[in-house]
Amino acid sequence: MWVVATAGHVDHGKSTLVRSLTGMEPDRWAEERRRGMTIDLGFAWTQLPSGATVAFVDVPGHERFVPNMLAGVGPVPAAMLVVAADEGWKPQSAEHLAALDALGVRHALLVVSRADLADPAPARAQALEHLAKTTIGDVESVAVSAVTGAGLDELRAALDRLGSALPAPDLGAPVRLWVDRAFTIRGSGTVVTGTLGAGRLTAESDLELHSSPVRVRALQSLGSPVSTVDAVARVAVNLRGVERSAVARGDALVTPGRYTFTDLIDVRIHGDPVAGLPSTSVFHIGSAAVAAHVRPLGTDTARLRLARVLPLHVGDRALLRDPGLHRVPGGVTVLDVSPPPLRRRGAAATRAVDLSTMDGRPSPEDELRRRKLVHADELTRMGVTAPGAGWLLDPAHEESLRARLAAEVRAYAEQHPVDPDPPVDAIRSRLGLPDRALVERLVAPPLTIRDGRIGTGSRLPEKLQRALNAVRADLDSHPFAAPEADRLAALGLGPKELAAAAKAGLLLRIADGIVLLPSAPAAAVARLALLEQPFTLSEARQALGTTRRVAVPLLEFLHRRGATRRLPDGRHTVAAPPS
């Protein structure tokens, strides 16, 4: 299917032409038929000589209904510009063409209508001259009369040629269906319609509306139920569990996780100088029309604060319209859908320089360079193909972070000489990183990660080492006589120092304030295995040559390790005597 929007001045015969081509009535409302003019969007379709189907989005031509016109033209890839032979180029002809130009429409057909009332040549020449100055450029033109039928066959053939020249839609692209109508059908619920410009819709598809999940109940295209709709196509979507009041023209159904929902964007303006734009304009994209506060940044770049959130991509084409003057100041290319804040002095000027290098073409390398650190999912939502999964780092920034990490680890070790290996989360916080996995990625030899800490391989301070040597010497001669608290205090061994020694594998802490050599558990089991099984606490204490203060926590330690077992009568037994 090809989808074509009409464009042109009011009462130049757009709807009459569509009616003649399709045999359908595009004007949906009695008021439109009574007044003889299109007020809202109309839709009709027909089969062309090639067998292809063309669907028309018939838009209003009156200046009061330009927002409705833009809602119809916005999502459509091609236009049929209609100019009446007896009236020629008119103000709304110019405004509609300016809108097509601003939106970057490149495929169009000029139709000179009412050729039975005047020579079409002057109107044709005038219109072609205007078209040649826009993105549309040179186009085919056809003169017709809907009254006599003259030229209609030529128009159908020209529409065939226009459709065949359109670029093939990207069926793998994410869906963004801009809603142009929303209504309720009894027994089915809420139905929305729109032009599917890219991607594929299926019944039971999961989509997002206003960042919330919704599900498709059923689909129709050209009035018939279908299970799948491929772009480009007119489609009606029956939504499951969505109230009619929750959706309106200008909303969009999108593929989950594939668009950034934002109300702040940086853009390039094509048209009037940014400095001359009104501070408040209307931002048109798809079928949406949203008030936008304009903050100039560079000569042709600006920041737009939108009145509501929209699902956008880098590279989206839109337009700004000054409703007070009934004109289109310029087209818009979206450069950034997640721009940085401008809080510091000079930030706006710096941002203007950055924007001057951006062209709106999504580039993962450029986004990484600018953002330094970004999650792949965020890039995807921006419309940028992510070069990997998870957190992505700009190579230069990664090297800078690795150097900073090494410096922070050294600083931590200087501040904590007894326990020099910093926790991963402590370094993550110092570097301002969002995920500890990034710290683990940055750690490189000689640094290591073990038990949630970054190992530095640092030697213990000399004073601490001498104190530990003294304790170890005591334990070498009496392995189960854990030093008393006053002995540890005299050596300067408090809880931190003992924890550092245990971490270094120099001592084994079996309870608070009670330390033995790391070999003590195995030696204790060997001695206890020589006792008659089972044995009492007193017998264990005597066999180990120690006090109750040490024997009780040591047996508890051995129980936790599974080396010994406590029996119901309070006695103990070695679980697995050594071989």
Secondary structure as GFF3:
##gff-version 3
##sequence-region A 1 579
A	DSSP	beta_strand	2	7	.	.	.	ID=ss1
A	DSSP	alpha_helix	14	22	.	.	.	ID=ss2
A	DSSP	alpha_helix	30	35	.	.	.	ID=ss3
A	DSSP	beta_strand	42	47	.	.	.	ID=ss4
A	DSSP	beta_strand	53	58	.	.	.	ID=ss5
A	DSSP	three_ten_helix	63	65	.	.	.	ID=ss6
A	DSSP	alpha_helix	66	73	.	.	.	ID=ss7
A	DSSP	beta_strand	78	84	.	.	.	ID=ss8
A	DSSP	alpha_helix	91	102	.	.	.	ID=ss9
A	DSSP	beta_strand	107	113	.	.	.	ID=ss10
A	DSSP	alpha_helix	120	132	.	.	.	ID=ss11
A	DSSP	beta_strand	141	143	.	.	.	ID=ss12
A	DSSP	alpha_helix	152	165	.	.	.	ID=ss13
A	DSSP	beta_strand	176	185	.	.	.	ID=ss14
A	DSSP	beta_strand	189	196	.	.	.	ID=ss15
A	DSSP	beta_strand	200	202	.	.	.	ID=ss16
A	DSSP	beta_strand	206	209	.	.	.	ID=ss17
A	DSSP	beta_strand	212	221	.	.	.	ID=ss18
A	DSSP	beta_strand	224	226	.	.	.	ID=ss19
A	DSSP	beta_strand	228	230	.	.	.	ID=ss20
A	DSSP	beta_strand	233	240	.	.	.	ID=ss21
A	DSSP	three_ten_helix	244	246	.	.	.	ID=ss22
A	DSSP	beta_strand	252	254	.	.	.	ID=ss23
A	DSSP	beta_strand	260	271	.	.	.	ID=ss24
A	DSSP	three_ten_helix	274	276	.	.	.	ID=ss25
A	DSSP	beta_strand	280	285	.	.	.	ID=ss26
A	DSSP	beta_strand	288	296	.	.	.	ID=ss27
A	DSSP	beta_strand	301	312	.	.	.	ID=ss28
A	DSSP	beta_strand	317	322	.	.	.	ID=ss29
A	DSSP	beta_strand	327	336	.	.	.	ID=ss30
A	DSSP	alpha_helix	347	356	.	.	.	ID=ss31
A	DSSP	alpha_helix	364	371	.	.	.	ID=ss32
A	DSSP	beta_strand	373	375	.	.	.	ID=ss33
A	DSSP	alpha_helix	376	382	.	.	.	ID=ss34
A	DSSP	beta_strand	391	393	.	.	.	ID=ss35
A	DSSP	alpha_helix	395	415	.	.	.	ID=ss36
A	DSSP	alpha_helix	424	431	.	.	.	ID=ss37
A	DSSP	alpha_helix	436	442	.	.	.	ID=ss38
A	DSSP	beta_strand	448	450	.	.	.	ID=ss39
A	DSSP	beta_strand	453	455	.	.	.	ID=ss40
A	DSSP	alpha_helix	462	477	.	.	.	ID=ss41
A	DSSP	alpha_helix	485	490	.	.	.	ID=ss42
A	DSSP	alpha_helix	495	503	.	.	.	ID=ss43
A	DSSP	beta_strand	508	511	.	.	.	ID=ss44
A	DSSP	beta_strand	514	516	.	.	.	ID=ss45
A	DSSP	alpha_helix	520	528	.	.	.	ID=ss46
A	DSSP	alpha_helix	537	544	.	.	.	ID=ss47
A	DSSP	alpha_helix	548	561	.	.	.	ID=ss48
A	DSSP	beta_strand	564	566	.	.	.	ID=ss49
A	DSSP	beta_strand	572	574	.	.	.	ID=ss50
###
